[in-house]
């Protein structure tokens, strides 16, 4: 694996630790991006499913003749408007989720500063 090779080539503990921290942060950022994308697509699937179920139920009523076609057009418009509103909100929801995940990983989790390998000395 290339990450291991890079870490082995650096040789120093400090460099290895810095690379590890960078890789962990990159992985967390990727995870935040993936979960935000899943939030978006999951919301789309849920909204599209709800929309198609409502339209299907209305089509069944109209085809059976149990409902007025004028009311059908009004409800179809309402369902479409609701669906579009939900679609418009999805990018904002995904971005908000991504931002909150990034904010979580940006905050230190009570981690103390790494101990120095040697004491600093003043130059004479």
Phi and psi in degrees as a GROMACS rama.xvg file:
@    title "Ramachandran Plot"
@    xaxis  label "Phi"
@    yaxis  label "Psi"
@TYPE xy
-67.3676  -31.2292  UNK-2
-64.8838  -43.1859  UNK-3
-63.1352  -41.2535  UNK-4
-61.1624  -44.6227  UNK-5
-61.8434  -44.7239  UNK-6
-65.005  -36.8703  UNK-7
-69.4228  -34.7078  UNK-8
-72.1422  -28.7904  UNK-9
-67.5651  -38.5276  UNK-10
80.4845  -33.4308  UNK-11
-93.2439  148.034  UNK-12
-64.9044  -40.3089  UNK-13
-62.9602  -46.2746  UNK-14
-64.1512  -41.0127  UNK-15
-62.1963  -43.4273  UNK-16
-65.355  -41.2434  UNK-17
-63.7194  -43.5986  UNK-18
-63.5884  -42.1925  UNK-19
-60.5341  -44.1613  UNK-20
-63.0334  -40.2916  UNK-21
-64.7465  -44.5565  UNK-22
-64.1441  -38.725  UNK-23
-64.5471  -42.2268  UNK-24
-65.9425  -39.5534  UNK-25
-62.2004  -44.3891  UNK-26
-63.0201  -40.9814  UNK-27
-66.2337  -37.4505  UNK-28
-66.2894  -42.2129  UNK-29
-62.7618  -41.2577  UNK-30
-62.3895  -41.1765  UNK-31
-62.2534  -40.4695  UNK-32
-66.4641  -42.1726  UNK-33
-65.7629  -44.0094  UNK-34
-66.4378  -33.9345  UNK-35
-65.937  -41.0219  UNK-36
-64.0116  -41.1014  UNK-37
-64.5396  -36.7434  UNK-38
-60.6951  -44.4409  UNK-39
-62.7665  -54.564  UNK-40
-68.3563  -34.914  UNK-41
-63.3966  -41.0913  UNK-42
-64.5668  -38.5547  UNK-43
-64.5225  -45.8676  UNK-44
-60.9166  -46.1295  UNK-45
-61.8963  -45.4351  UNK-46
-67.4884  -42.8589  UNK-47
-65.0658  -38.5384  UNK-48
-63.6874  -45.5619  UNK-49
-61.7009  -42.9151  UNK-50
-62.1784  -48.0931  UNK-51
-66.8712  -34.6384  UNK-52
-65.31  -41.8265  UNK-53
-65.4467  -44.2534  UNK-54
-63.7341  -42.3344  UNK-55
-60.4986  -44.0375  UNK-56
-62.7701  -40.8147  UNK-57
-66.7844  -41.5175  UNK-58
-62.8444  -37.5145  UNK-59
-63.0264  -44.7481  UNK-60
-61.8752  -44.183  UNK-61
-68.2609  -42.5878  UNK-62
-68.2671  -28.2108  UNK-63
-82.2467  -9.94245  UNK-64
77.7142  14.7284  UNK-65
-88.6778  -2.56039  UNK-66
-137.915  150.322  UNK-67
-73.7194  134.226  UNK-68
-67.5418  -27.5854  UNK-69
-66.3416  -39.7947  UNK-70
-66.0061  -35.0609  UNK-71
-59.6551  -45.8988  UNK-72
-61.216  -41.886  UNK-73
-64.1511  -44.7029  UNK-74
-68.4635  -37.8434  UNK-75
-59.7034  -42.2519  UNK-76
-63.3015  -43.9854  UNK-77
-62.3985  -43.6192  UNK-78
-63.5235  -41.4121  UNK-79
-65.7132  -41.2583  UNK-80
-62.7753  -44.4408  UNK-81
-62.3324  -43.422  UNK-82
-61.2602  -46.1903  UNK-83
-64.6068  -38.621  UNK-84
-60.4229  -43.4895  UNK-85
-65.5587  -38.1699  UNK-86
-64.8175  -39.8916  UNK-87
-66.2551  -31.9183  UNK-88
-78.1556  -19.5401  UNK-89
-60.4108  -45.8946  UNK-90
-59.9707  -39.0283  UNK-91
-64.393  -42.097  UNK-92
-61.2999  -43.9509  UNK-93
-65.7711  -42.7757  UNK-94
-65.2295  -42.3805  UNK-95
-60.8579  -41.4835  UNK-96
-64.0021  -44.966  UNK-97
-60.7143  -45.8835  UNK-98
-61.9385  -40.5409  UNK-99
-68.7519  -36.0154  UNK-100
-67.4691  -41.4604  UNK-101
-64.8302  -39.385  UNK-102
-62.3629  -39.3837  UNK-103
-62.0469  -43.4693  UNK-104
-79.3476  -16.5272  UNK-105
-78.3701  -23.4615  UNK-106
-83.8472  131.619  UNK-107
-66.3303  143.444  UNK-108
-100.172  58.002  UNK-109
66.1562  24.6813  UNK-110
-85.7146  125.99  UNK-111
-75.0865  155.451  UNK-112
-64.1629  142.135  UNK-113
-63.5507  144.38  UNK-114
-69.6004  142.939  UNK-115
-75.0553  143.088  UNK-116
-71.9341  -35.3984  UNK-117
-138.959  159.382  UNK-118
-77.7854  144.595  UNK-119
-74.6762  139.288  UNK-120
-122.145  144.243  UNK-121
-76.8993  139.051  UNK-122
-79.8549  140.971  UNK-123
